[in-house]
Structures are given as C-alpha cells and as structure tokens.
Amino acid sequence: MNTPSFQKHHNADTSTPGSIPQPFSTATRALRKVPEVTIYFWIVKLLTTAMGEAASDYLVFHIDPYLAVALGGIGLLVLLVLQLSIRRYVTWIYWFTVVMVAIFGTMAADVVHVVLDVPYLASTLFFALVLAVIFIIWYASERTLSIHSVATRRRELFYWATIMATFALGTAVGDLTAATLGLGYLASGVLFAALFALPALGYFLFGLNDIVAFWFAYIITRPLGASFADWFGKSSLGGLGLGDAKVALVLTALIVGFVIYLTITHKEIKGGKG
C-alpha cells in the first residue's frame, strides 16, 4: 500500500500548477531528479537537518571557522556538481547533497549572526525574503513550484536554490525562538513539531494545496530537526549536553543506514504517489 504524501494525483486534463499532464507523466517520472514524498522522505530529511546542525557546530568550534566554512562550501559544490551531472535520481547522491546543504546552510546562517553580528530576527527576515524571491522567480519562469516537475536543468537549479534558502532560514528561525525569544531548545522543538503537523492536517482535512503544504512542511523540518539536535548536544538553553560530535555521529549512522535501505528497496521511488 502506498504511503500517504502531500502530493496528489492529477487527471490527464488538469492544468493546475504542479500537475504532470499526460501522456508525458511517465517520461517525466523517469527523468525526475528528486525522490517521492513518502514517510521515508520526511524521516531522512529530519535526520539531515539535525545532523547538519550538530556537524556544523562541532566543526566551527573545533577547527578554524573560516576553514570549516571553506570545507563545507567545497563539499557542497562537489556534490551539487555530481547531482546536476547525473540524468536521474540516485539515492545516495541526492541525500548526501542534502546533508552538505544542511551543513553549509547552517554555517552560512551562523556566519551572518556571529561574524557579521546580525540579530537573529534580521537574518530570519533576510532569508525569508531570499526564499520568497526564489519562489517568485521560479514560478514566473516555470509556472509551477511542484517537485514532481523537477526534470529539467533549470527547474533543478531553482529546486536546489530553494533548498539552500530553506536551510539558512530554518537555522535562523530556530536560533530566534531558542535564544532571542528565550524558549530554549526543547520548547522550540515542540513548537516546530506542532507547526510541522499543521500542513498535513490542512491537506488531509481541509484540502490545503499540496504544493503549499509540502513547502511549508519542508521549511519547518529545518528548525525542527536542529532544535532537537541542539537539545541533545548543547549544555546551554536547557540542553542535555551530550556533545555535538556524539549527536552528529549517531545521526550520520542513521542517515547512512536509511540511504542504504532506500538504495536497496527503492521505496522512495515506487512507494509514493506522484
């Protein structure tokens, strides 16, 4: 039985943005560069957001921060080039690219605050504006924001620009609630868990647009995963103080395990709707 997702089937004659008109849907699916939106997608996505937070914080504070950012940028560039060069979705390439986006996106948001001394509220508003601009340009160019249509180079570039913006925005939002608003890591995590559930409820109960529901949930996964990673790893703001290195290693092991499982089973390809 297919796992429920935020993506709906569309009839052949539909013109709704995000739909895949027949008879081209089969070809589009074969060329699509992103996984189906299933329970596995959300699990691995949350793991990558948490791992990116813990790994970034560990690297920045245990080696030269400029070197850490440079290494993160190089790693992201290498995997992005690899992801863009292949012709179809490959599980390990896609998810390890997301991991590098998580690490570098965290570093980018932290640099804005720590090095440039920009308040979390200002960086949150800035990255929200950046994300909005990307969405506007993407939609104006392609007339859709659906990940089911990511089967061309230009749409894939828009997709990854959006992903990087969501990670930077989510990092800033998580730090804003935990530090500036004084909620701490655990309360922030609970808050974002509730927000993460909202688009699913809106989609299944009230017919919320599937694309709106997906992107809202996707944005929230970043501060949700990061808040719990900080709660486990940090000793400040109510954290358990287990250490960023331990948290990053455990999360890395879980990500690798899921990637191997999905590579073997292909559940993120044939298990979802689209």
C-alpha positions as a printed Julia matrix, in Angstrom:
274×3 Matrix{Float64}:
  0.0    0.0     0.0
  1.35   3.43   -0.87
  2.38   5.75    1.92
  0.23   8.92    2.08
  2.05  12.05    0.95
  1.35  15.71    0.4
  1.31  15.18   -3.39
 -1.99  14.44   -5.17
 -2.68  12.58   -8.39
 -3.93  14.81  -11.18
 -6.25  13.94  -14.02
 -4.96  13.97  -17.57
 -6.78  17.18  -18.46
 -5.77  19.17  -15.4
 -3.9   22.43  -15.76
 -3.28  23.01  -12.09
  0.28  24.22  -11.43
  2.36  21.29  -10.31
  0.46  18.68  -12.29
  2.1   16.36  -14.81
 -0.01  16.34  -17.96
 -0.46  13.05  -19.79
  0.96  11.48  -21.91
  4.2   12.96  -20.6
  3.91  11.87  -16.95
  5.74   8.57  -17.43
  8.68  10.24  -19.14
  8.73  12.99  -16.54
  8.84  10.47  -13.72
 11.76   8.69  -15.35
 13.71  11.93  -15.65
 12.8   13.41  -12.29
 15.79  14.12  -10.07
 14.09  14.07   -6.65
 12.53  11.27   -4.56
  8.83  10.65   -3.97
  7.34  12.34   -0.92
  6.83   9.39    1.43
  7.34   8.8     5.14
 10.93   7.85    4.3
 11.48  11.24    2.68
 10.44  13.08    5.85
 12.42  10.8     8.16
 15.68  11.21    6.25
 15.04  14.93    5.75
 14.64  15.45    9.51
 17.77  13.41   10.2
 19.79  15.53    7.75
 18.6   18.78    9.3
 19.57  17.62   12.77
 22.89  16.18   11.6
 23.74  19.37    9.7
 23.21  21.44   12.83
 25.35  19.23   15.06
 28.12  18.71   12.5
 28.33  22.39   11.6
 28.54  23.5    15.23
 31.2   20.92   16.0
 33.37  21.84   13.02
 33.09  25.6    13.54
 34.11  25.37   17.2
 36.82  22.71   16.89
 38.72  23.87   13.82
 39.33  27.29   12.32
 35.81  28.58   11.49
 36.92  30.03    8.15
 38.46  26.69    7.22
 35.28  24.91    8.32
 33.13  27.13    6.1
 35.54  26.68    3.18
 35.5   22.89    3.55
 31.72  22.91    3.82
 31.44  25.02    0.68
 33.8   22.76   -1.25
 31.94  19.64   -0.15
 28.62  21.16   -1.16
 29.98  22.29   -4.53
 31.38  18.84   -5.34
 28.12  17.07   -4.53
 25.98  19.66   -6.3
 28.05  19.24   -9.47
 27.67  15.47   -9.16
 23.91  15.77   -8.56
 23.45  18.1   -11.53
 25.57  15.93  -13.83
 23.54  12.74  -13.47
 20.42  12.16  -15.58
 18.16  10.56  -12.99
 17.54  10.33   -9.27
 20.27   8.42   -7.41
 19.53   7.9    -3.73
 22.97   8.38   -2.16
 23.94  11.33   -4.36
 20.69  13.17   -3.65
 20.71  12.66    0.13
 24.4   13.33    0.65
 23.91  16.55   -1.31
 21.12  17.43    1.12
 23.48  16.65    4.0
 26.07  19.08    2.65
 23.37  21.71    2.11
 22.38  21.19    5.76
 25.95  21.64    7.0
 26.81  24.61    4.79
 23.38  26.25    5.21
 23.85  26.15    8.98
 27.31  27.66    8.65
 26.02  30.42    6.37
 23.3   31.43    8.83
 25.71  31.27   11.77
 28.3   33.39    9.96
 25.68  36.09    9.37
 24.98  36.2    13.13
 28.38  35.51   14.71
 30.8   37.18   12.28
 28.6   39.99   10.98
 26.76  40.44   14.3
 23.36  40.43   12.6
 20.48  39.74   15.04
 18.55  36.5    14.52
 15.36  38.43   13.76
 17.07  40.39   10.98
 18.68  37.25    9.48
 15.33  35.45    9.67
 13.63  38.24    7.75
 16.51  38.39    5.25
 16.49  34.66    4.46
 12.67  34.69    4.32
 12.9   37.44    1.71
 15.53  35.48   -0.23
 13.3   32.39   -0.22
 10.28  34.42   -1.33
 12.23  35.92   -4.23
 13.38  32.46   -5.35
  9.8   31.17   -5.24
  8.54  34.17   -7.24
 11.21  33.84   -9.93
 10.78  30.06  -10.08
  7.01  30.31  -10.54
  7.26  33.19  -13.02
  9.7   31.14  -15.09
  8.16  27.66  -14.85
  4.54  28.26  -13.77
  4.89  25.6   -11.07
  6.69  25.02   -7.79
  6.0   21.29   -7.71
  8.93  18.98   -7.05
  7.17  16.5    -9.34
  8.18  18.7   -12.24
 11.9   18.78  -11.39
 13.01  17.05  -14.59
 14.93  19.83  -16.34
 18.22  21.54  -15.52
 16.64  24.94  -14.92
 14.0   23.56  -12.58
 16.62  21.59  -10.72
 18.67  24.76  -10.21
 15.6   26.5    -8.82
 14.96  23.48   -6.59
 18.43  23.47   -5.04
 18.46  27.24   -4.61
 15.19  26.85   -2.71
 16.59  24.02   -0.58
 19.63  26.09    0.42
 17.44  29.07    1.29
 15.14  26.91    3.46
 18.1   25.58    5.42
 19.52  29.05    6.08
 16.07  30.39    7.01
 15.3   27.42    9.26
 18.6   27.8    11.09
 17.9   31.47   11.78
 14.32  30.77   12.89
 15.41  28.0    15.27
 18.03  30.23   16.88
 15.5   33.07   17.08
 12.99  31.03   19.09
 15.57  29.28   21.28
 17.85  32.22   22.08
 16.21  35.55   21.27
 12.7   34.58   22.4
 14.1   32.5    25.27
 12.14  29.31   24.62
 15.18  27.07   24.8
 15.84  24.09   22.56
 13.22  21.64   23.81
 10.31  24.08   23.79
 11.38  25.26   20.34
 11.43  21.66   19.13
  7.92  21.05   20.46
  6.71  24.28   18.84
  8.13  23.32   15.45
  6.77  19.77   15.76
  3.28  21.28   16.13
  3.89  23.6    13.16
  5.16  20.66   11.11
  1.87  18.83   11.68
 -0.25  21.77   10.53
  0.18  21.42    6.74
 -0.57  17.69    6.92
 -3.78  18.4     8.82
 -4.63  21.21    6.42
 -4.0   18.95    3.43
 -5.97  15.92    4.61
 -8.8   17.71    6.45
 -9.29  20.99    4.62
 -7.87  20.44    1.15
 -4.86  22.7     1.54
 -2.96  23.0    -1.76
 -0.44  20.15   -1.94
  2.44  22.35   -3.08
  1.84  24.91   -0.31
  1.59  22.09    2.24
  4.81  20.48    1.03
  6.96  23.6     1.08
  5.6   24.8     4.43
  6.42  21.43    5.98
  9.8   21.34    4.27
 10.79  24.72    5.69
  9.73  23.7     9.2
 11.8   20.49    9.13
 14.95  22.6     9.4
 14.3   24.3    12.77
 12.5   21.16   14.0
 15.48  18.87   13.46
 18.03  21.48   14.51
 16.19  22.27   17.77
 16.26  18.65   18.9
 19.88  18.23   17.78
 20.83  21.25   19.89
 18.74  19.97   22.8
 20.67  16.7    22.81
 24.08  18.2    22.07
 24.27  21.56   23.86
 24.54  22.23   27.58
 23.03  25.74   27.3
 19.38  26.8    26.87
 18.12  23.67   28.6
 20.13  21.22   26.52
 21.23  17.78   27.72
 24.89  18.45   26.9
 25.71  15.13   25.22
 28.05  16.88   22.78
 27.71  17.88   19.14
 30.21  15.24   17.99
 28.25  12.35   19.51
 24.96  13.64   18.16
 26.44  14.15   14.68
 27.95  10.65   14.62
 24.71   8.95   15.69
 22.69  10.9    13.15
 25.24  10.19   10.41
 24.98   6.47   11.14
 21.17   6.66   10.92
 21.3    8.58    7.64
 23.74   6.11    6.11
 21.53   3.24    7.26
 18.41   4.73    5.69
 20.24   5.6     2.47
 21.49   2.02    2.15
 17.98   0.7     2.87
 16.38   3.01    0.3
 19.06   2.22   -2.28
 18.25  -1.47   -1.94
 14.45  -1.24   -1.69
 13.76   1.86   -3.84
 10.84   2.64   -1.56
 11.33   6.36   -2.06
 10.78   5.84   -5.79
  7.93   3.37   -6.07
  6.41   3.75   -2.64
  4.87   7.18   -3.01
  2.28   8.95   -5.07
  3.04  11.39   -7.79
